Amino acid sequence: MWSQELYSEALFVAAHAHKNQTIPGTDLPYIIHCVNVCNEVLNASILHEGTDTDLCVACAMLHDTIEDTDISADLIAEKFGEPVLAGICALTKNRELPESERIADSLKRIKEQPREIWMVKMADRIVNLATPPPHWTKDKIKAYRDEAITIHNSLKDADRKLAARLMKKIELYGAYIL
């Protein structure tokens, strides 16, 4: 089971935090991205016995708050607890590192977390493997796809369904490279 109250609270906090943001390359509100990531992990976690669905839901809905908004870590910890904060922090890119080192660092920190956090990262990339922003070059698109393959290979053991969905999205994303 999972808590609909937790889902609603996480949705409210994420919607407020991202209220002035849009999905890159669109005019759609950014909260749609968060809801889609949450939908991916919710569907997978319900089918996977033993999954802490509340951890999945909270981290999926809030995964970009610390990285991309002015929401503080203290607020996340106060409202959602330390495990959620730890998951979100692991999912947050370290912008002090050179861009070429960020994915390896991120995956290392994610792998130190429960598999639910791994699931959120795979779900996030599944959702992000939609139409690339129009300003991306073919090289950027290829690099993003290659990074998705690295994510898949590193985290696929967390959930077979999400891993299969991610691989399918990676295959389809290849059409943007041609």
Stockholm file with secondary structure:
# STOCKHOLM 1.0

chainA/1-178         MWSQELYSEALFVAAHAHKNQTIPGTDLPYIIHCVNVCNEVLNASILHEGTDTDLCVACAMLHDTIEDTDISADLIAEKFGEPVLAGICALTKNRELPESERIADSLKRIKEQPREIWMVKMADRIVNLATPPPHWTKDKIKAYRDEAITIHNSLKDADRKLAARLMKKIELYGAYIL
#=GR chainA/1-178 SS CCCHHHHHHHHHHHHHHTTTCBCTTSSSBTHHHHHHHHHHHHHHHHHSTTCCHHHHHHHHHHTTHHHHSSCCHHHHHHHHCHHHHHHHHHHSCCTTSCHHHHHHHHHHHHHTSCHHHHHHHHHHHHHHSSSCCTTCCHHHHHHHHHHHHHHHHHHGGGCHHHHHHHHHHHHHHGGGTC
#=GC SS_cons         CCCHHHHHHHHHHHHHHTTTCBCTTSSSBTHHHHHHHHHHHHHHHHHSTTCCHHHHHHHHHHTTHHHHSSCCHHHHHHHHCHHHHHHHHHHSCCTTSCHHHHHHHHHHHHHTSCHHHHHHHHHHHHHHSSSCCTTCCHHHHHHHHHHHHHHHHHHGGGCHHHHHHHHHHHHHHGGGTC
//
